[in-house]
Amino acid sequence: MSGPSPRKMKKLEEEVGEEEGGDELDENIRQALTDIDDAQRELDSLNEKASKEILQVETKYNKLRKPFYDKRATIIERIPNFWVNAVINHPQISMLIDEEEEDCLHFLNKLEVEEFENVENGFRIKFIFDENPFFENTELVKEFQLGPNTEPKSTSTVIQWKENMDLSKKQKEIIMQRRKRGLDVKTFFSWFSDNTDPAADDIAEVIKDDLWPNPLQYYLTPDGDENDDDDGEEGEDGDEDAVVMEEEEIEEEEAGSGDEGAGEEGEEGGENGEGDDEEAEEEDDDQ
């Protein structure tokens, strides 16, 4: 294997020369840098081979997962509003969803992610809807083509909005409101229709790699749980305070009872003392 390019070596000489006060690059350091570059190329070649084998394994297990995803989908159909709840409970996806979009997503019957047979080439996200008052489509698909030798690109189903129900026409107004509130300027449907920069589509990656593999965790974990935990902590503190107050009250009562007992004993002692004096007087009279 050849060493680093002359351009790289020149740059390295300049950098090392600066560190060593401008002296020329030592021959031993030059050789060491060449050896490091050779070792790095070997590592890169091995990593490339590993990536190909990992893709083969992933493709194999995608086929094995398919029957379980189908089984899960059948079970999910028994739970009303499963997918809309999972979506709006997801901390990243929920930030996109406007109130009217949430109303629309209540008609979401099924969500599916399909990876291409060669997973390196891309995937598609399917949103399957019941009949609804917003659009005519029963299926909205966003597809990502991520071939290794081509620029990433994405396409989206054209939404056939019903009359006066086109949520995309309200985007400017919604975006202005969201910007004022310090929220993400994108909304769910503007994200769905936006294909300008598929390589930076974080929401698609979140759906594919997080929501889709385990939607149950988000269906069962609403946003309010964090507040509930805080309330729970406050409640625990409140319970502890109540216990401390009860203990203090008990101690005060016990202390009070002790004082009363001492007073009663004093009174009894006083009464007994008077009786002894009377007996002593009677004895003196007899004498």
Contacts in CASP RR format, 6 or more apart in sequence:
PFRMAT RR
TARGET T0000
AUTHOR 0000-0000-0000
METHOD contacts of the structure
MODEL  1
MSGPSPRKMKKLEEEVGEEEGGDELDENIRQALTDIDDAQRELDSLNEKA
SKEILQVETKYNKLRKPFYDKRATIIERIPNFWVNAVINHPQISMLIDEE
EEDCLHFLNKLEVEEFENVENGFRIKFIFDENPFFENTELVKEFQLGPNT
EPKSTSTVIQWKENMDLSKKQKEIIMQRRKRGLDVKTFFSWFSDNTDPAA
DDIAEVIKDDLWPNPLQYYLTPDGDENDDDDGEEGEDGDEDAVVMEEEEI
EEEEAGSGDEGAGEEGEEGGENGEGDDEEAEEEDDDQ
1 38 0 8 1.000
1 41 0 8 1.000
3 34 0 8 1.000
3 37 0 8 1.000
3 38 0 8 1.000
4 12 0 8 1.000
4 33 0 8 1.000
4 34 0 8 1.000
4 37 0 8 1.000
8 37 0 8 1.000
9 30 0 8 1.000
9 33 0 8 1.000
12 25 0 8 1.000
12 33 0 8 1.000
13 24 0 8 1.000
13 25 0 8 1.000
16 25 0 8 1.000
16 29 0 8 1.000
17 23 0 8 1.000
17 24 0 8 1.000
17 25 0 8 1.000
55 118 0 8 1.000
55 119 0 8 1.000
55 120 0 8 1.000
58 119 0 8 1.000
59 117 0 8 1.000
59 118 0 8 1.000
59 119 0 8 1.000
62 115 0 8 1.000
62 119 0 8 1.000
69 112 0 8 1.000
73 110 0 8 1.000
73 112 0 8 1.000
76 82 0 8 1.000
76 83 0 8 1.000
76 110 0 8 1.000
76 215 0 8 1.000
77 109 0 8 1.000
77 110 0 8 1.000
79 219 0 8 1.000
81 106 0 8 1.000
82 215 0 8 1.000
82 219 0 8 1.000
83 105 0 8 1.000
83 108 0 8 1.000
83 109 0 8 1.000
83 110 0 8 1.000
83 111 0 8 1.000
83 215 0 8 1.000
84 102 0 8 1.000
84 105 0 8 1.000
84 106 0 8 1.000
84 108 0 8 1.000
85 218 0 8 1.000
85 219 0 8 1.000
85 222 0 8 1.000
86 211 0 8 1.000
86 215 0 8 1.000
86 216 0 8 1.000
86 218 0 8 1.000
86 219 0 8 1.000
87 93 0 8 1.000
87 94 0 8 1.000
87 97 0 8 1.000
87 105 0 8 1.000
87 108 0 8 1.000
87 111 0 8 1.000
87 211 0 8 1.000
87 218 0 8 1.000
88 94 0 8 1.000
88 97 0 8 1.000
88 102 0 8 1.000
88 105 0 8 1.000
89 218 0 8 1.000
89 219 0 8 1.000
89 221 0 8 1.000
89 222 0 8 1.000
89 223 0 8 1.000
90 206 0 8 1.000
90 210 0 8 1.000
90 211 0 8 1.000
90 218 0 8 1.000
91 223 0 8 1.000
92 202 0 8 1.000
92 203 0 8 1.000
92 206 0 8 1.000
93 188 0 8 1.000
93 203 0 8 1.000
93 206 0 8 1.000
93 207 0 8 1.000
93 211 0 8 1.000
94 223 0 8 1.000
95 183 0 8 1.000
95 184 0 8 1.000
96 184 0 8 1.000
96 186 0 8 1.000
96 187 0 8 1.000
96 188 0 8 1.000
96 191 0 8 1.000
96 203 0 8 1.000
97 105 0 8 1.000
97 187 0 8 1.000
97 188 0 8 1.000
98 167 0 8 1.000
98 174 0 8 1.000
98 178 0 8 1.000
98 187 0 8 1.000
98 188 0 8 1.000
100 167 0 8 1.000
100 170 0 8 1.000
101 167 0 8 1.000
101 187 0 8 1.000
101 188 0 8 1.000
101 189 0 8 1.000
104 132 0 8 1.000
104 134 0 8 1.000
104 167 0 8 1.000
105 188 0 8 1.000
107 129 0 8 1.000
107 130 0 8 1.000
107 131 0 8 1.000
107 132 0 8 1.000
107 134 0 8 1.000
108 127 0 8 1.000
108 128 0 8 1.000
108 129 0 8 1.000
109 128 0 8 1.000
109 129 0 8 1.000
109 130 0 8 1.000
110 126 0 8 1.000
110 127 0 8 1.000
110 128 0 8 1.000
111 125 0 8 1.000
111 126 0 8 1.000
111 127 0 8 1.000
111 128 0 8 1.000
111 207 0 8 1.000
111 211 0 8 1.000
111 212 0 8 1.000
111 215 0 8 1.000
112 125 0 8 1.000
112 126 0 8 1.000
112 128 0 8 1.000
112 212 0 8 1.000
113 123 0 8 1.000
113 124 0 8 1.000
113 125 0 8 1.000
113 126 0 8 1.000
113 207 0 8 1.000
113 208 0 8 1.000
113 212 0 8 1.000
114 123 0 8 1.000
114 124 0 8 1.000
114 126 0 8 1.000
115 122 0 8 1.000
115 123 0 8 1.000
115 208 0 8 1.000
116 122 0 8 1.000
116 123 0 8 1.000
120 146 0 8 1.000
120 147 0 8 1.000
120 148 0 8 1.000
121 145 0 8 1.000
121 146 0 8 1.000
121 147 0 8 1.000
121 148 0 8 1.000
122 143 0 8 1.000
122 144 0 8 1.000
122 145 0 8 1.000
122 146 0 8 1.000
122 147 0 8 1.000
123 143 0 8 1.000
123 144 0 8 1.000
123 146 0 8 1.000
123 208 0 8 1.000
124 141 0 8 1.000
124 142 0 8 1.000
124 143 0 8 1.000
124 144 0 8 1.000
125 141 0 8 1.000
125 142 0 8 1.000
125 143 0 8 1.000
125 204 0 8 1.000
125 207 0 8 1.000
125 208 0 8 1.000
126 139 0 8 1.000
126 140 0 8 1.000
126 141 0 8 1.000
127 139 0 8 1.000
127 140 0 8 1.000
127 141 0 8 1.000
127 192 0 8 1.000
128 138 0 8 1.000
128 139 0 8 1.000
129 135 0 8 1.000
129 137 0 8 1.000
129 138 0 8 1.000
129 139 0 8 1.000
129 140 0 8 1.000
130 138 0 8 1.000
131 138 0 8 1.000
133 162 0 8 1.000
133 165 0 8 1.000
134 161 0 8 1.000
134 162 0 8 1.000
134 165 0 8 1.000
134 167 0 8 1.000
135 159 0 8 1.000
135 160 0 8 1.000
135 161 0 8 1.000
135 162 0 8 1.000
135 165 0 8 1.000
136 160 0 8 1.000
136 161 0 8 1.000
136 162 0 8 1.000
137 157 0 8 1.000
137 159 0 8 1.000
137 160 0 8 1.000
139 157 0 8 1.000
140 156 0 8 1.000
140 157 0 8 1.000
140 159 0 8 1.000
140 192 0 8 1.000
141 156 0 8 1.000
141 157 0 8 1.000
142 154 0 8 1.000
142 155 0 8 1.000
142 156 0 8 1.000
142 157 0 8 1.000
142 192 0 8 1.000
142 204 0 8 1.000
143 154 0 8 1.000
143 155 0 8 1.000
143 156 0 8 1.000
144 152 0 8 1.000
144 153 0 8 1.000
144 154 0 8 1.000
144 198 0 8 1.000
144 201 0 8 1.000
144 204 0 8 1.000
145 152 0 8 1.000
145 153 0 8 1.000
145 154 0 8 1.000
145 155 0 8 1.000
146 152 0 8 1.000
146 198 0 8 1.000
151 199 0 8 1.000
152 198 0 8 1.000
152 199 0 8 1.000
153 195 0 8 1.000
153 198 0 8 1.000
154 195 0 8 1.000
154 198 0 8 1.000
154 201 0 8 1.000
154 204 0 8 1.000
155 195 0 8 1.000
156 192 0 8 1.000
156 193 0 8 1.000
156 194 0 8 1.000
156 195 0 8 1.000
159 168 0 8 1.000
159 189 0 8 1.000
159 192 0 8 1.000
159 193 0 8 1.000
161 167 0 8 1.000
161 168 0 8 1.000
167 187 0 8 1.000
167 189 0 8 1.000
168 189 0 8 1.000
168 190 0 8 1.000
168 193 0 8 1.000
171 187 0 8 1.000
171 189 0 8 1.000
171 190 0 8 1.000
174 187 0 8 1.000
175 185 0 8 1.000
175 186 0 8 1.000
175 187 0 8 1.000
175 190 0 8 1.000
178 184 0 8 1.000
178 185 0 8 1.000
178 187 0 8 1.000
179 185 0 8 1.000
186 194 0 8 1.000
191 201 0 8 1.000
191 203 0 8 1.000
198 204 0 8 1.000
211 218 0 8 1.000
END
